Amino acid sequence: MPINRRLISTVALSIAALSAASPPASAAGPYDSLLAPTSRCANQTSASASLNAQASSMYCLINYARERSGVPALTPTALMESAARKARDIMRCQQFSHTACGRDYAFHIRAVGYGGSCWAAGENLAYGTGSLGAPRSIMSGWLNSTGHRQNMLYPSFRHYGIGLVRGTLRGASGAQVWVTHLGYRC
């Protein structure tokens, strides 16, 4: 019997800030209707909240979008640690990339034992400074990017991990680097 092992190659890359072409924070994208109201997910507009509070807000935002799309909620797993490790790698190597530090996108996912004979995973990355690094801004960017949105709303994904670090990235101080790992095991 063949082994059914898939890696979702829809690893999308997003830069939420540091781009002269960035739309104003008040500009609404076509998928912003999937954003939770500010009263639903605490700290979603604050890049100065604690990293844990912002990660909790992102979890709420992602599950709200999944709920609105008729997709089951995600639950945390070992992917929490894989996402955190990936975010630290991006900052340490100063490489905003799915292959930061020369490692393929699934390196940390496999390193925490998430793999196996049948599994799939996706990865979303983003970073921003100031209000562009806040959960709501990052989520809006992901929702309005086809690959990121597909990762977050993929019905088979059941597990998630969110990594968030703050520091200087590519000369931008106060940058917040976001990593989400999403996946399932058969």
C-alpha positions in Angstrom: 0.0 0.0 0.0 1.6 3.3 -1.0 2.3 5.9 1.6 0.2 9.1 1.2 2.5 11.9 2.1 1.9 15.4 0.9 3.6 18.7 1.6 1.5 21.6 0.7 3.7 23.7 -1.4 1.5 26.7 -1.1 4.0 28.4 1.1 3.2 32.0 0.5 5.3 35.0 1.3 4.0 38.3 2.4 5.7 41.6 3.4 3.2 43.6 5.3 5.5 46.7 5.6 8.6 48.3 4.3 7.1 48.7 0.9 6.4 52.0 -0.7 3.4 50.5 -2.5 1.7 49.5 0.8 -1.9 50.6 0.9 -3.0 52.8 3.7 -4.0 50.9 6.9 -7.6 52.1 6.4 -7.8 50.6 2.9 -10.1 47.6 2.9 -9.3 44.5 0.8 -11.9 42.3 -0.9 -11.6 39.6 1.8 -11.6 41.9 4.8 -15.2 40.7 5.4 -13.5 37.7 7.0 -11.7 39.9 9.6 -13.2 39.6 13.1 -14.7 42.7 14.6 -12.3 44.4 16.9 -14.6 43.5 19.8 -14.3 39.8 19.0 -10.5 39.3 19.2 -8.6 41.4 21.8 -5.4 43.2 21.0 -5.8 42.8 17.2 -4.9 46.4 16.4 -2.0 46.7 18.9 1.6 46.0 17.9 2.6 47.1 21.4 0.7 44.4 23.2 2.7 41.5 24.5 3.8 38.9 21.9 1.7 36.3 23.6 -1.4 38.6 23.6 -0.8 39.3 19.9 -0.4 35.6 19.0 -3.6 34.8 20.9 -5.3 37.5 18.9 -4.0 36.0 15.6 -5.3 32.6 16.6 -8.7 34.2 17.2 -8.6 36.0 13.9 -7.7 32.9 11.9 -10.4 30.8 13.5 -12.9 33.6 13.0 -12.1 33.6 9.2 -12.4 29.8 9.2 -15.7 29.9 11.0 -17.1 32.5 8.5 -15.9 30.3 5.7 -17.6 27.2 7.1 -14.2 25.5 7.9 -13.5 23.8 11.3 -11.4 25.6 13.9 -7.7 24.9 14.3 -6.2 23.5 17.5 -2.6 24.1 18.7 0.0 21.3 18.5 3.7 20.9 18.2 3.4 23.3 15.3 3.5 26.1 17.9 7.1 25.3 18.6 8.0 24.9 14.9 6.6 28.3 14.0 8.4 29.9 16.9 11.7 28.3 15.8 11.2 29.5 12.2 10.4 33.1 13.4 13.7 33.1 15.4 15.6 31.8 12.4 14.3 34.5 10.2 15.4 37.1 12.7 18.8 35.5 13.5 19.8 35.0 9.8 18.1 38.3 8.7 16.5 36.4 5.9 12.8 36.9 5.4 12.3 33.7 3.4 10.6 30.3 3.6 14.2 29.0 3.3 15.7 31.2 6.0 19.2 30.1 7.2 19.3 27.6 4.3 16.6 25.4 5.6 13.5 24.3 3.6 10.2 25.5 4.8 9.3 22.2 6.5 12.6 21.8 8.4 11.2 23.0 11.7 7.8 21.2 11.2 9.7 17.9 10.8 12.1 18.8 13.6 9.3 18.9 16.2 8.0 15.5 15.0 5.0 16.7 13.2 5.7 14.6 10.1 5.0 10.9 9.7 3.8 8.7 6.9 0.8 10.9 6.0 0.7 14.6 6.7 0.5 18.0 5.0 1.5 21.5 6.1 1.5 25.0 4.9 3.4 28.1 6.0 2.5 31.8 6.0 5.1 34.5 6.7 4.7 38.2 7.2 6.5 41.1 8.9 5.7 44.7 9.6 6.6 47.6 11.8 4.3 49.8 13.9 0.6 49.3 13.2 1.5 47.3 10.0 2.9 44.6 12.3 -0.2 44.3 14.4 -2.3 41.1 14.1 -5.2 42.8 12.2 -3.0 44.3 9.6 -1.0 41.1 9.1 -4.3 39.1 8.9 -5.7 41.5 6.4 -2.6 41.0 4.2 -2.9 37.3 4.4 -6.6 37.2 3.7 -6.1 39.4 0.6 -3.3 37.2 -0.8 -4.6 34.1 -2.5 -1.9 31.7 -1.3 -2.0 32.8 2.3 -5.8 32.7 2.4 -5.8 29.2 0.9 -3.4 28.0 3.6 -5.5 29.5 6.4 -8.9 28.3 5.1 -7.7 24.9 3.8 -10.5 22.6 5.2 -8.2 19.6 5.9 -5.9 21.6 8.1 -6.7 21.0 11.7 -3.6 22.1 13.6 -1.7 25.4 13.8 1.3 27.1 15.4 2.0 30.8 15.5 5.5 32.2 16.0 6.0 35.9 16.6 9.3 37.7 17.4 10.1 41.4 17.5 13.5 42.9 16.7 15.5 44.5 13.9 15.0 43.0 10.5 16.9 44.3 7.5 17.6 47.5 9.3 14.0 48.1 10.4 13.8 48.3 14.2 10.7 47.1 16.0 9.9 44.7 13.1 7.4 41.9 14.1 8.0 38.7 12.2 5.0 36.4 12.0 5.0 32.7 11.1 2.0 30.4 10.9 2.3 26.7 10.4 -0.9 24.9 9.6 -1.3 21.2 8.9 -2.9 17.8 9.4 -2.0 14.3 10.0 -3.8 11.3 8.5 
